[in-house]
Amino acid sequence: MSKRIEALRSILQASPNDCFVRYGLAQEHIKAGDDSAALDEFVRILEIDASYQAAYYHAGKAYQRLGRMDEARAIFEKGAEVSIAGGDSHARGELEAALAELPPAS
């Protein structure tokens, strides 16, 4: 386990609902090639704060890398809805582009 992951986990012990720290931890898991652990963090972020835009995109990409296309599609769609409600056209564009790149639903 990397020192960064250890440090971020230590911070989360004191502040478990810190989405910024969880996002950093998720990114470290991605760097380490552990999409499942990253996905756990992104899902937790969205449980804490459903408006945390970046978590939708990266959770969808993690689902995609794990071959879980239906879940990737669902999280991209939910993120696009949240971005519309929040007026974030940049996030909406990224999520819709990611959604368009997925293979057709089965």
N, C-alpha and C positions, 0 to 999 in steps of 0.2 A: 504494500500500500504506500502511495506517495506521501511525502511530508505535507503537501498541500491538502490532500484529502484528510489526513489526520488532524491538521490544524482547523479545517472547516468543520469537521465533526465535533471538535472540542468547543468551538464557538457555538454550535447548535445545541450543545448540552445546556448552555446557559440561556440561550434564546432560540428555542425550537421553532418558533413561528417567523423567523427572519427569512423572508423570501429571497432577499438579495444573496444571503449566504447560501441558502439551498440551491439557488440558481448557479452560483459559483461551484458548489459541490457537484451538481449535475454535469457541468461543463468539464470538470476534472475527470469524472467517470467516463465521459465520452472520449476524452483524450487518452484514457487508459484502455479504451476498447470495451468498456462495460456498459452497453446500452441498457441492459435490464436495471442496473443500479441507477443510471441516469434517469430512466423513465420513472422509477419509484420517486425520485426527487421532484420531477416535473409534475407528477400527479399530486404529490403532497402540496406543492406550491399552489396548484389550482384549487385544492381543498381549502387552503388558507385564504387565498385571494383569487377569486375567479376572474378578476380583471387584469391579471399579470400576463400581458400579451405575449411576451417572448416565450413563455412556457408552452403555449399552444403550438407554436411553430416547431420548437425543438422536441416536444413530446411526439408530435406527428412524425417528425423525421426519425426519431428513435423507433417508433412503432414500424415505420417503413423499413428501416434497416433490419428489424427483427422479423420481417415478413408478415406483419400483422396489418394488412392493407385496409381491412374494414375499420379497424380501430384508428388507423392513421386518418382515414377519410372522415370519420366522425369527429375527431379532435380538430382537424383543420376546419371543418364546417362550423363547429361550435366556436372556435377562435374567430372565424370570419364574422359570425353573428355578434360576438362580444365587441369586436373592433368597430362594427357598424354602429352599435349602441353607444360606444365610447367616442365615436367620431374620429377614429384613427385610420385614415385612408392608407397610410403606408403599410401598417400591419395587415390591413385587409387585403391589399394587393399581394403581399408576400404569401399570405395564407391561401388566397385564391390561385396563385401561380403554383404553389406546392400541390394543391388539390388537383389542378389540371394535369400535373405530371404523373399522377397515380394511374395505374392500369384501370380499365373499366371495372366497375363493381361486378362481382360474380353472382 
